[in-house]
Amino acid sequence: MIEIERKFLVTSPQFKKEAFQESRIVQGYLNSHPERTVRIRIKGNKAFITIKGIGNETGLTRLEWEKEISVAEAEKLLKLCETGIIDKVRYDIKVGNHIVEVDVFSGENDGLIMAEIELESEGEVFKKPSWLGEEVTNDERYYNAYLSRNPFKNWS
């Protein structure tokens, strides 16, 4: 139930040529408080409810609990979510021993492309592809819950 994740901006569309899978994701937040977010997500033909806790001092590690629910349930729950639905396409890319997930946002967050990599430990070494740019793990503006309330298009 622990998630260790690093986030990076993406500097080139090269990742699309390396992707082995892509799927559309629509998600909303029943609660977007930074100490405890409750997310509803439809990814392809599956749906999930996820609860995430506050990150540790480094911002890399936090509690995450997720359960699959039916798409019909998720569609109903999305109607109860706070304003600001996230819409994105996720590309999965195998890089070394890891899967890097690259999210290409649309709608209110159009123009934002971000990569995430989940690790086994905070100090784990991983291969960085050439299209990975600035690390934004500790920048809360790049959390999806923040983006749902403060869309990328409104950043100055």
C-alpha positions as CSV (number, residue, x, y, z in Angstrom):
1,M,0.0,0.0,0.0
2,I,3.0,2.3,-0.3
3,E,3.7,4.2,-3.5
4,I,7.2,5.4,-4.4
5,E,7.0,7.6,-7.5
6,R,9.0,10.2,-9.3
7,K,7.6,12.7,-11.8
8,F,9.3,14.5,-14.7
9,L,8.3,16.8,-17.5
10,V,8.7,15.4,-21.0
11,T,10.8,17.3,-23.5
12,S,10.2,15.4,-26.8
13,P,7.4,13.4,-28.5
14,Q,9.9,10.6,-29.1
15,F,8.3,8.6,-26.3
16,K,5.3,7.8,-28.5
17,K,7.4,5.7,-30.8
18,E,8.6,3.7,-27.8
19,A,5.2,3.0,-26.2
20,F,3.9,-0.5,-26.1
21,Q,0.4,0.6,-24.9
22,E,-1.8,3.6,-24.7
23,S,-5.1,4.2,-22.9
24,R,-7.4,7.1,-22.2
25,I,-7.9,8.1,-18.6
26,V,-10.7,10.2,-17.2
27,Q,-10.6,10.9,-13.5
28,G,-12.1,13.1,-10.9
29,Y,-11.7,13.7,-7.1
30,L,-14.3,13.2,-4.4
31,N,-11.8,14.8,-2.1
32,S,-8.6,16.6,-3.3
33,H,-7.2,17.6,0.1
34,P,-3.4,17.1,-0.1
35,E,-3.4,15.0,3.1
36,R,-6.0,12.5,1.7
37,T,-7.2,12.4,-1.9
38,V,-10.0,10.2,-3.0
39,R,-9.9,9.6,-6.8
40,I,-12.3,8.0,-9.2
41,R,-10.6,6.8,-12.5
42,I,-11.8,5.2,-15.7
43,K,-8.8,3.8,-17.6
44,G,-9.8,2.1,-20.8
45,N,-12.5,-0.5,-19.9
46,K,-11.7,-0.6,-16.2
47,A,-12.4,1.7,-13.3
48,F,-10.9,2.3,-9.9
49,I,-11.4,4.1,-6.6
50,T,-8.1,5.2,-5.1
51,I,-7.2,6.8,-1.7
52,K,-3.8,8.5,-1.4
53,G,-2.2,9.9,1.8
54,I,0.1,12.8,2.2
55,G,3.7,12.4,0.9
56,N,6.7,12.0,3.2
57,E,9.4,14.7,3.6
58,T,11.0,13.8,0.2
59,G,7.6,13.8,-1.6
60,L,8.5,10.4,-3.1
61,T,6.6,8.1,-0.8
62,R,3.0,7.9,0.3
63,L,0.2,5.6,1.2
64,E,-2.0,4.4,-1.7
65,W,-5.0,2.1,-1.6
66,E,-6.8,1.2,-4.8
67,K,-9.8,-1.0,-5.6
68,E,-11.3,-1.9,-8.9
69,I,-15.0,-0.9,-9.3
70,S,-17.3,-1.2,-12.3
71,V,-17.3,1.4,-15.0
72,A,-21.0,2.1,-14.4
73,E,-20.2,2.8,-10.7
74,A,-17.3,5.1,-11.7
75,E,-19.4,7.0,-14.2
76,K,-22.0,7.7,-11.4
77,L,-19.3,8.7,-8.9
78,L,-17.6,11.0,-11.4
79,K,-20.8,13.0,-11.3
80,L,-20.3,13.6,-7.6
81,C,-16.7,14.7,-8.0
82,E,-15.3,18.2,-7.4
83,T,-15.1,20.5,-10.3
84,G,-12.2,19.8,-12.7
85,I,-12.1,16.4,-14.4
86,I,-8.7,15.3,-15.6
87,D,-8.6,13.9,-19.2
88,K,-5.4,12.4,-20.6
89,V,-3.9,9.7,-22.7
90,R,-1.3,7.5,-20.9
91,Y,1.5,5.9,-22.9
92,D,3.4,3.0,-21.2
93,I,7.0,2.6,-22.2
94,K,9.5,0.0,-21.0
95,V,12.8,1.5,-20.0
96,G,15.3,-0.9,-18.5
97,N,13.6,-2.8,-15.7
98,H,10.8,-0.2,-15.3
99,I,7.6,1.0,-17.0
100,V,7.5,4.8,-17.5
101,E,4.0,6.2,-17.8
102,V,3.7,9.3,-19.9
103,D,0.5,11.3,-19.6
104,V,-0.5,13.7,-22.4
105,F,-3.2,15.9,-20.9
106,S,-6.1,17.4,-22.8
107,G,-9.0,19.7,-22.0
108,E,-8.1,22.3,-19.3
109,N,-4.6,20.9,-19.0
110,D,-3.8,20.7,-22.7
111,G,-0.1,21.2,-23.4
112,L,1.1,19.4,-20.3
113,I,3.1,16.2,-20.8
114,M,4.4,14.5,-17.7
115,A,6.1,11.1,-17.0
116,E,6.0,9.0,-13.8
117,I,8.0,6.1,-12.7
118,E,7.2,3.9,-9.7
119,L,10.2,2.6,-7.7
120,E,10.8,-0.1,-5.1
121,S,12.8,2.3,-2.9
122,E,13.5,6.0,-2.9
123,G,17.2,5.5,-3.7
124,E,16.6,3.0,-6.5
125,V,18.6,3.8,-9.7
126,F,16.8,3.7,-13.0
127,K,17.6,4.4,-16.6
128,K,16.5,7.9,-17.7
129,P,15.4,8.1,-21.4
130,S,16.5,11.1,-23.4
131,W,13.0,12.6,-23.4
132,L,12.8,13.0,-19.6
133,G,13.2,16.6,-18.6
134,E,13.0,18.5,-15.3
135,E,12.0,16.5,-12.3
136,V,8.8,17.9,-10.6
137,T,8.3,15.2,-8.0
138,N,8.2,17.8,-5.1
139,D,6.2,20.4,-7.0
140,E,2.6,20.0,-5.9
141,R,1.4,21.9,-9.0
142,Y,2.0,18.7,-11.0
143,Y,-0.2,16.5,-8.8
144,N,-3.4,15.5,-10.7
145,A,-5.5,16.7,-7.7
146,Y,-4.0,20.2,-8.0
147,L,-4.4,20.2,-11.8
148,S,-8.1,19.4,-11.4
149,R,-8.5,22.6,-9.3
150,N,-5.8,24.8,-11.0
151,P,-5.6,23.8,-14.7
152,F,-2.4,24.1,-16.6
153,K,-3.9,26.5,-19.1
154,N,-4.4,29.1,-16.3
155,W,-0.7,29.0,-15.2
156,S,1.2,32.2,-16.0
